[in-house]
């Protein structure tokens, strides 16, 4: 097996929880994270969890924006 394949298997075997991953992704959406926290995340988090959490976070972000726009349009604030 290639070196990249072995590295990926080792990364996927990391024991970081999905909740830790969701917290790390949430911090990344805000763009505020200390360097030490980032290094800890890189060493512990499962990359598959990061991808799933990122997709969930992006979907929630879009949903919140759609709901906000619908609320503003429905309230008549945008028409004035």
N, C-alpha and C positions, 0 to 999 in steps of 0.2 A: 504494500500500500504506500502511496506517496506521503510525503511529509505533510502536505496540506490536509490530506484526508485524516491523518493521525491527529493533527492539531484540532481539526473540527470535532473529531470524536471526543477528545479531551475537553474541549470547550462545552460540548453538549452535556457531558457528564458532570458539570459543575453543580454544586448543591444549593445555589441561590434560590430562594423561594420566589414564587410568582408575585407575592405581595411586595417583596423587596424590589422586584423588577418594575412593578407598576409605580412604586414610589420614585424610582430612578427615572423612569420615563416622564412622570409628572414634573419632576424637577427640570428635566431637559426641555419640556415644553415652555417653562417659564424662563429658561436660560440662566438659571442661577444654581451653581453647584461648586462647592469648594474642590480644589484639586485633589485633596486627599480622599474625599468621598468618591470622586470620579475614578481614581485609581483602584479603590476598593471595589467599586462596581465592576470595573473591567475584569478584575481578577476573580470575582465570585459569580457573576450573573451568567445564566445560560443564554446563548445568543438566540435560540429559538423562542424563548420566553420574551426576549427583548423585541423581536419582530412582532410577535402576537400582541404584546402590550402596546407597541407603537401603532399598530393597526386599530386596536380598540380605542386608544387615546385620540387618534385622528378622527375616527368615526364619531366619538363623543363631542369633539370640538366642532365638527361640521353640524351635528345635530343641534348643539347649543346655538350656533350661529343662525341656523334656519329658524329655530324657535324664536330667537330674539328678533329677527327680521319680521317674522309673521306677527309678533306681538306689536312691534312698532307700527307696522302697516295697519293692523287691525285697530289700534288705539286712535288713529287719526293724527298722530303727532307728525308723521311724514308728509301729510297733505297740507299743512299750514305754511 
